[in-house]
Amino acid sequence: MESKRIVIVSPVRNEGEYLPAMIDSMKKQTHKPVEWLLVDDGSTDDTPEICKQAAEEHGWIRYVRKPDRGERSVGPGVVEAFYYGFERLETGDWDFLCKMDGDLELRPRYFETLLGFFEKDPHLGAASGKVILVEDGKEVEERTSDEMVVGAMNFYRRQCFEDIGGFVRQVMWDGIAFHRARINGWRTRSIRHQDLNFLHKRLMGSSHKSVYHGRMRWGRGQYFMGTHPLYLLAIGCYRMLEKPFIIGGVCIVAGYLQAMFQGMKRYGDREFRRSLHAWQLERLRIGRRLEKLPPPTQGLYS
């Protein structure tokens, strides 16, 4: 896979605290992208200057500034910024596309190792490593299903990305994307591997306002996507066991109920919801998924 061409789009907003480490980890990659486009989404800190300097020093890094919408918008705003960059990529003949956050830190062989899994598994459509958070000075793996691609690092084979029609410009865009990939016959994974574990400087499901606001938004997103109520309840209980303990899981359930009682519009694909419910009920061991894929090579992901 040495010849495979990777393009990356990173929507960034007020990431000045994190971007230098992110850029440094990208410079050390053994398999660099042919193009990494940093999309400034209305920053008010030194993010633009950091991006400009990186672009001046490295030909494979580019920078564009998107007109400011006035406030941070997680979910649809992030995808809007992603597409603002995607439509301005100069590389047309890419093989893999990555939507990557600006507050990460990767190990040097991240992309080289990830491409190795795609080479060994022709059914692998999208993948990421596992998220590592630093809590009380210790590195802790964020709990994520092995079938879910981490939203902070969405890495797609081109054919898979085209098969799913890209990302929806709504909350839970990443969850909808990996489920649509599965429906279209592709395997999706977050892979536990020493070279693929990456640092994420922010807690998943948090928010620029508060972690509680972020968990409420998470619950609303689950309702929009069409998550089965039983599975949502399981998510709430599961997330009670991590920071913020108890209340974080309660907020997810509360956000789901709030969206339901307010009559929030939902993702309108009925076949998608039918498949989603079957997958979720299988996870709860009371159902069976609709799609079947050839199993990967024994031991590949273990």
N, C-alpha and C positions, 0 to 999 in steps of 0.2 A: 504493500500500500504506500510505498515511498513516493509514488507519483500522484497520489490522490490530492486534489486541490480543495482546501478548506477555506470558506469565507465565514467571517464572524461579524455580527452586528451587536453592539453593546449600547443600549439606551442608558444614559447616565444623567443624574441630576443631583447636584451637591454631593459629589463623591470625593471631594478633595482629600478627605482623611484616609480614604482607602485606595484610591487610584494608583499612587506611586508603587505600592507593593504589588498591585495587580499587574501593572505594566512591567515591572521588574521580573515577575514570574513568567510573563509571556515572552520576554526577551530571552529567557533561558530555555524555552521549549526546544526539544530535539526535532520536532516536526512543526514548523511554524505555519500559520495560515498564509495564503497568498494575499489576503486582504483582511484587515481588521478595521472595521469602521466604527468609530466612537461617535455616538449621536448625543450631543448635549441637549437635554430637554428642559432648558430654562434655568440653568444653574445660577445661583447668586454668590457662590463662593469661588475658589480658585480652580474649579474643575476645567473651565475653558482653557486656561493657561497651561495646565498640566497636559491636556489633550493636544494642544497646538505644539508644545515642545516635543512630545513623543512622536507626532506626525512629521515634524521637521527632521528628527534624528533617524527615523526608520521608514524606508520607502513602503513597507507593507502595512503601515499604520496610517489611517486617514481620519479626518475629523470634519464633521458637519454640525452646524447649529440649527436646531429646529425652533421655529417661533414659539415663544413661551405662552402656554395656555393659562398661566397665572397661578397654578397650584399643582402640587404633586398629585398624580392620579395613578394609583397602583391598579393593575389589571388592564382595563381597556386603554388607559393612557400609555402604559408600557408597550403594548402591542402597536398602538398608533405610532409611537416613537420608533419601534422596531421597523415598521413598514416604511416610515420616512427614510430610514437608512437603507433598507433592503432595496427600495426603488432607486437608490443612488449608488449602488455598488458598481464599480467599474469592471469587475470580473464577471463574465457571463458564463464561462464553461466550468463552473465549480462542480465538485462531486459531493461535498458535504457542507451543510449549513448549520451554523451554531448561533443561537441567541444566548448571549452571556451577560450576566450582571457585572457591574463594575466594582463590587465589594468582595471579590473572591481572591484566593491565592492558590495557584496550582503548582503541583510538583512538576519537575522538568520533563518527565516522560509522559505527561498526561495524554496529549493528542496521539503520540506514537503508540501508546498502549491501547487507547480506545480504538484506534483504527485496526489494531490487531484482532480485536474481538469482532469487528465488522467483517474482516477478511475471513475469519473462521466460521462465522454464522451468516449465511446469505439471507436468512429470514430476519435478521436484526435490522429494524428500521430506524430506531431512535434509542439513544442511550446517554447515560451520564455516570459519573462516579457517585460516591456517597459523600454527603455533607458532614463536615467536621466543625463543631462549635467549640469555643473555648469557654469553659465554665469554671470559675474559681481556680483559674490557672491550669486546668486540666483539659485535654482534648477529649471531646465526647461526640460519638456519632449520633447525628440526628436520625430519629426513627422514621423510616420510609419503606414502603412496600418495595420489594425487589422488582416489581413490574412497572413501577412508576418512574418516569424520567423527572429528575429534579428540575423545578421551574427556573432556578437560577442558572442552569447550564443545560439548555435544550440543544442536543446535537442530533441532526437528522440526515439520513441518507437522502439524496436528492429525489429519488423515485418515490420514497415514502412521503416526503414533504409534499410532493405534487399530488400524490394519491389522496391525501387527506384534505387537499384544498388549502393548505397553509393554516395559519392560526386565526381563530375567530377573534374579533375585536371586542371582547367582553371579558368580564371577570371569569376566572377558572379556565382561561384559554389553554393553559398547559395541561390540565386534566382532560379537557375535551380533546386536545390533540393526541394524547397518547392512547386514549380509548378509541378514537377514530382510526389510529394506526392499527390497533389490534383488530378492529372490525374489517379493515382492508387487508388483512392477512400478514401483518408485520408483527414481529416480536419487539417489545420495548423493555428496557432494563435500566435499573440503577445498580451498578456493579461494585461490589466490595473488593477492592484491590489496593495494595499499598501505593501504587503509582497513580491511582484514580481518586483516592480520598483527597478532597480539597476543602480548604478553610472558607467558611462563609462568615462574614463579619457581623451579619444580622440574623436574628432568630427567624425561622420560617413562620409565616403567619403573623408577623409583627407589623407595625405601622409607624409612620412618622409622627402620629399623634400619641399612640400608646399600644402596648401589646394587646390590651383588652379590646381596643377598637379594631386591631388587626384580626383577632379571633372572631369578633362579631362579623367582620367582612368575610372571613373564611366561611362561616356558616351560611351567609347570604349567597356566597358563590356556590356552595354545595347545592343549595335550593335551586339556583339558576341552572346548574348543570343537569339537575334531575335526579340527584342522589335519593335512593330509597330511604324512607324514614328509619327503618331498622338499622341500616348501615350508618346513617347519620348519628343515631344514638350510640352505636358502637364506637364511632369516631370520638364523640364527646367523652365517653368513659375512658377511652384509650389515652386521650390527650390530657385528662385530669392527672395523669401520673407523671407529667413533665412540667417544667416551669412555664407559666405561672401555675403552680399546683392547684388543682380543683377548679378554680375560677376560670382558667383558660378553656377547659372543656365545656364548662357551663356556658361560656360566652359563645362558643361555636354552636351549641344547640339553640341558644337564645337568638342568634343571628338567623338561623334557619327558620325558626318559628316566626320571627318578626317578618321575614320576607314572605312567608306563607300567608300570614294574616293580612299583610298589606297587598296581597295579590300581585306580587312581583312577576313580571313576565319571565318565562322560562325558555331555555334553549329548545327550539321547536321541532327537532328531529325525533319523531316517535320511535323509529327503528333504533336510533342511537340509544334512547332511554331504555328500550326493551333489552338491548344488549348490555347496557350499563347495569341494570337491575340484576340480570342473570349473573354477571361477573361478581357483583357485590354480594349477592346471596350465596354464591359459591364460597366467597371469602368467609362468610358467616357459617359455612358448612350446612346450609339448608337449601341449596340449589346447585345448579350446574351451568357453567358458561355455555354460550351458543357456538363460539368459534373454537376450532381446533387447529393447532399449528404443529408441524413436525417438530419433535423434541430436538433440542440442541445437542451437540456432541457431548457425550457423557463427561462430566467433570469440568466443562468449559467455564461455568459460572460459579462453581463451588470452591 
